[in-house]
Amino acid sequence: MSAPTVLPLLAQVASAVADAIVRARPDMAGADPVVRRSDRADFQSNAALPLAKRAGEPPARLAADLLDGLSGDEVIAEALAAGPGFVNITIADAALWAQVAARAADARLGVGEPATGSRIVIDYSAPNVAKEMHVGHLRTTIIGDALARVFGFLGGEVVRANHLGDWGTQFGMLIQYIDEHPEQPWHTAAVGADATVSTLDGLYRAARAEFDADPDFADRARTRVVALQGGDASTVARWREIVAESERAFGAIYDRLGVLLTPDDYAPESFYNPMLADTVTELLDKGVATHSDGAIVVKSERVNGPDGTPAVLMVRKGDGGYGYDTTDLATIRYRISTLAADRLLYVTDSRQALHFQLIFEAARRAGWLTGAVTVDHVAYGTILGPDGRPFKTRAGGTVRLTDLLDAAVAAARSVVAEKNPGLPAAELDAIAEQAGIGAVKYADLSTGRVKDYTFDPARMTAFNGNTGVYLQYAHARIRSILRRAGDPGPVPVDVTVPLDPAERALILTLDDYATVLDEVARTLEPHRLATHLYELATVFTEFYATCPVLTAPEPLRDNRIAVCQLAARTLAHGLGLLGIAAPARL
Ligand code: ARG
């Protein structure tokens, strides 16, 4: 763990209180200083109450002794007893200005790299080959990407694992159908890049129908499955073609969404094929898996299924085939043993909670997953339609991801056009795309992860309220203030200037950035960052309403410009970690 470049005031106060505890009651060294932000002062410590209880003395006396221990600290201007056993702490103006200067001077805004030395595998997005990305892939893609960015910024070595669904019996059926219907074009060259996967999706459905209706076709399709699994050259070549065309289409959506995933991150199901047999053997040898009615299963020792018997992972089917459970077992084994990951995150919807609970349990029993490795199912809730039910098309079908994005960009376009009459169409399109995509991502990431939310383009792109557009606009507004100041480079900060209350609130919020990022990494909840940025935009608005910047006398003007610069950079950076663009104008 490397130390943060600029220690947040919260941590400075906590260490001052910890020192005061040692001075007041040496036997209580190491006790939690219980420091947090306060609405009565800048910070408060609630340590005196539990310590007094422990020592069996009146809280007021302990608090008074803590106050003694805090006097003389140069960061703390004032420490006052409040209520029975609370201490309210006000930071010295000079210390607040010093934080601004130190963060402004650092390319990383003074944020350290506490995740240095850890390797984190994040399983996210994972669409299925020959199927279009749909509403169900939105949350995994953007939550996973935000976590990848946060851990990466905090110094972690992030392995982005896009576990594409590219294997299974359905491909035998699809390949057989395609070969029997050469008159039906599907390649990008014939149907266009936008239509390849939707065409494949349609062909797959046609294949499925024929499979159900025509026993002869069903037989030929089954033979094709065997050919694919057996590595038959022409069948494998066709499969590769289908995979490549699908990957191209996913790549186009990733570009549009502005997520980090590239072909280097593809770790598809087929990648684990050669490891499946070994995985099963190892599970059997270790007594984790057992034979059951011709199949091989792992029976849970902890969880029962709906029928009251132990929940089961299907490790090998009766016909010798492998499925989703086996792949995930081989995957967790590989990520721990071969990739040497310290931390594994699986970003999939909450309905897969039991599946991953069983995978983690099996991996523990097999001895792969030890105390040295942390695993988390990063579960999330459902995207709902206007009717409050899981989002479907009017016809009851699956909503394509592209259509969702188009709807949000269209909504953003009208909002931006209204705000900027006369904006040239090309510029309007570019801004609408950034605002619309940003709005979708922000609406998702600002919602508590496990909650459901409604996909509502008009609400998501509103200029007012807790929206991506509001935050992009807040950032653009600060940039416009700075433009009017002549876009100065680094300005000197005079720490002897007295602070205005709105300025104080803004600086305290700016100083929280590193603490919030640590919380996101700890809780795997990007909405904490979203909420923080919204608060930052709100306190900036209050600051700007009461503290003139451009017309202030020096040295106050420079100080305030430094605060504006830091606010703009922090907002842009935080939006960047959420994967959201921060255009200079909106
Ligand atoms: N391909 C699956 C789907 O689209 C998601 C895979 C999630 N990741 C995993 N390791 N099981 O539903």
Boltz pocket constraint, residues with backbone or C-beta under 6 A from the ligand:
constraints:
  - pocket:
      binder: B
      contacts: [[A, 123], [A, 125], [A, 126], [A, 127], [A, 128], [A, 163], [A, 164], [A, 165], [A, 328], [A, 331], [A, 346], [A, 347], [A, 348]]
      max_distance: 6.0
